Amino acid sequence: MKKIFLFLAVTTLFGIEKIIVFHAGSLSVPFSQIEKKFESKYPQYDIVREAAGSLACVRKITDLHKKADVIASADYKIIDNILIPKYATFNALFATNEMVIAFTPHSKYSKVINSNNWTDILLKPEVKIGHSNPNLDPCGYRAILVIKLAEIFYNKPNFYKQLLGYGNYYTNGEENRKKIIIRPKETDLLGLLEAGMFDYLFIYKSVAKQHGLKYINLPPEINLGRKEYANFYKRASFKVAVKPGIFVEKKGEPMIYSMTVLKNASNKKGADLFVKFILSSEGQNVLKQNGQKVLNPPMINGKWK
């Protein structure tokens, strides 16, 4: 009852201040829980979240000039390379993940697929697979990097070309549409997988866990989740279109999530408080409960003004 009166008092005197957060789709579940805990602790703030692929998130700022206070990316280099120094001054690295292959009991060969035979099963002509758009979402280009690394690790020449058939980059063109299902971000594919529209999805382990999906653990040499295999990950690369006709080469590396407060944030005080909350033990616990590994302590690159 005291909390209700406090909330009403704050609302009446000062109003509710919005904090606009653009974040990776894979952070939707933990961030929704963090939002509730944060708003309960700080009732003067209202977190307004908008999920998209991490590249799509930053393009909303740089190309569409949309207003936001916080951006959280599934790939720390997106903030480093695109937002700093023009749009942000620091990058807070806070979590990690790894790639898995998710499926359902209705997926073809679901009873026999395992970590040893998945490459053969995915190549079967009747099997359909999904991944997100690599030009919009890190999970998309990480899926491609995993497939390229698998070709090297399992010594399967032409595995990448046989499975995906892309050239040096994905162009939204007429790739193998009968076999490959692509959507803007990885979470857009979950409903289609569960509805049986395709069989196997390259996705983050945390998201597979959050949605109760079956999944195949990939060897650490190819799952992009272990820093001790960083040199092996570098052996795979893929070009991503950051703008029409402009491509950036993405090399395999251990995945790290990060976030920042934008220079022109309308609610910088609230944004700073929200980022600090995510980096706190309370925020980290929510991430861990949702299958997301955390960096402890977090790493802050640049100057947090």
N, C-alpha and C positions, 0 to 999 in steps of 0.2 A: 504493500500500500504506500509506503514511504517513497519507493521508486516511482510510482505512478504520479504522486504529487510533485516530486522533483521534476519529472519529465514535463508535466503540465506547466509548472512554473517557468522552466527554461524556455519552453515553446512560446509561452505568453510574452515573456520579457524580451527574448532575443530572436525568436523564430528558429526554424530548423535550417542548418547550413548543409548544402549538398557537397559531396565529394565525388567527382566523376572519375571512374576507374575504367580504363580500357585494359583488358587482360586476355591472355592466351586461353583458348577454349578448354585446355586440359586443367586449368585452375578453377573452373566453374564450381565444382562441388566443394573443394576446401574454402574457396573465397566466399561462397554463400554462407558457410558456417562461421567463418571469421567475421563476415559482415554483421551477423546477428550478435556475436559476442562483443564486437567493437561498439555497436549502437547501444547495446545494453549498458556498457561501461561509460559511453559518452553520448547520452541521449540528445545532445544538441546537434549531432551530425546525422545525415542521411547518406549512406553509401549508394551511389547509382552506378551499377556495373554494366559493362557492355563487352561481351565475349566475341572474339574473332581470332583468326590466325594471327600470329605475332607480327608478321610482315604487314598484314592488312591493318592491324592496330596502328602501326607507326605511319602508314600511308594516310590514314584518316587525319593525322596531324600535319604531315609534310605536304600532302597533295590536296586534300579536301579542306584543310584548315579548320577542322572541328576542334572544339574546346574540350580539354580534359585536364585533370589534376595529376593523376597517377597513371603510369603505363607499366604493366608487368608482362614480361616476355619469356617465352620458353627457351629462347636463345639469347644469352647475354650480349653476343656480338652485334645483334640487331640494334640495341641501344647504343653500344659503343660506336658503331660504324655509321649510323644514320641520325641519331638524335643528339649525340655529343659532338661538338660543343654548342651548336646553334640552338637546340631546343632544351637541352638539359646539361647539368654540370656534374652529375655523379651517376654511378651505377652500383646498385646494391645487389650482390650475388647472394642468393639465399637458399636454393634448393637444387636437387639433381633428379634424374629419372633414368629409365632404360627402356629400350624398345622390346616389345614382344609381338607375337602373332596371336591375335584373339580369334575365337570362333565360338559357335554354339553347338548344342547336340544335333542340330539339324544340318550342320555344315557337311558337305560331302567328305567322306573318309574321316569323320570326326572320331570314330572309334579306334582308328589305327594310326593316325598321325602322331608323330612325336618329334623330339629334338634331333633325331638322327635321320628321319626320312622326309622332313617337311619340304625340302627343295624338290624332291621327285614328285610329291603330291601336288604342290602348287603348279607344276608344269603340266599336269594333266589337262587336256583341252576342255573338259567339262567343268573344271574348277574355276570359280571367279574369285578375284581378290580386290581389295579396296585400299586406297591410301588417299591422304588429303593432298590438295594442290601445293606442289613445292614452291610455286611462285608467291603463295600467300601464307604458308604455314610451315614452320620448322619440322613438324612431324612428317610432312610430305617429303621434304628433301632428305630427312633422316631415314625414312623408309627406303628411298632409293639408294642411299649410302650403305644401308644394311645389306641390301641385295647385292650391291657391288662387292662389299666385303665378303659376303658368303661365297661369291664366285672364287675369290682368292683363297679363303680359309678352307673350303671343301674341295678345292682344285677341280672346279666344274667350269671349264672354258665355255664362254657364250651364255652362261646362266642368266645374266642380266638381260642380254638382248633377247633371249628366248622368252623370258617372263614378261618383260615390260615393252621391249621394242623401241624405246625412246632413243633419240640421238644424244647429243651432248647436253640438251636441255629439253624441258617439257614446254610445248608451245600452245597448249589447249587445242591442238589440232585433231586429226583423225587417227589417233593411236588406237590400240586394240580395244575398242569399246565393248566387244562381246565378252572380253575377259576381265578388263580393268574398270573399276568403278571409282570415280574421283569426285570429291566435293571440296568446298573451300577450306574447311577445318576438320580435324579428325573426329570431333564429337558430332558432326553432321552425319557421319556414317554409321553411328551406333544403331539408330532405329532401323536402317536398311539391313544391317547385319542380322539384327534380331528378327526382322521380318522375312529373312531368308532370301533377300535380293542378291546376295553374294555370300561367299563361304568363309573367307579369311581376311582379317584386317590387321595391317601393320599399325600399331598404336603404342602409346606409353603404358607401362605396367601399372602405374597408379590409376589410370582411367579404366583399364580392364578390371582391376580390383574393385573400384568404386561401383561399377555396373554389373558386378557378379558374373563376368564372362569367363569362360574357360580360356586358357592361353598356353602357348608354348614358350618356355624360357629359352632364350637364345644364348649361345656361348658368349662369355664375356669378351672374347676377341672381336665380336661383331655387334654386340648390343648397345654400344656407345654409352655405356654406363660406368666404365671403370677407368680411372685415370692412369693406371699402370699399363693400359693398352693404347695409350694415346698415340704412340708412334705407329702402331699397326693401323689404327683408325685413319691416319693421314694418307694411307695408300689409296683411299677411295675419294673421289671428288665428283661434283656435279654443278653445272651452271644454272643459276637461278635468275630469272628476269626480275630485276628490281623496278624497272620501268620499261615501257615498250622499246625494244631494240637495245636495251642496256642490260648486260648480264654480269653477275658476280659469281666467281667460283667458290663453292662451299666445299671445304674439305672435312672429312670425318674427324671428330674430336669428342671427348667426353662432354655430355650435355650438362649445361648449367643454366638455371632460371635466374632472372634478375628483374629489377624494377627501378623506377626513378620517379621523381617529382618534376614536372615540366616547369620551365622557367616562367611561362606566362600563366601558371595555375591561378585560377580565380580564388581558390581557397587553399593557399599554401600552408597555412597553419594546420588545417585539418588534414591535408595531404601528408604532411610530415608526420603527424601523429598516427595516421593510418599505416604508413610504411613502417614506423617504429613498432607498432603493434604487431605487424606480421613478423618482424624480426625478433620479437620478444619470445620468451619461452612459451607463452600462451598461444601465440600464433604458430610457432613451430610445432607444438603438440597437435594442433589441428591438421597440419600438413602431414605429419607422421601417421596420424590415425587414418588418413586417407591414402596411405601407401606411397607417400612422397618422401624421399629422403631429403634431409636438410643439411645445409652447411652450418656447422657450429664450431666457432663463431662465423657469422656472415662476413663477407668481404665487401668493403666499400671502396670502390675505385673513383678517383676524382674528388671534388670538393662539394660536400653537402652543405650548402649555404643556409 
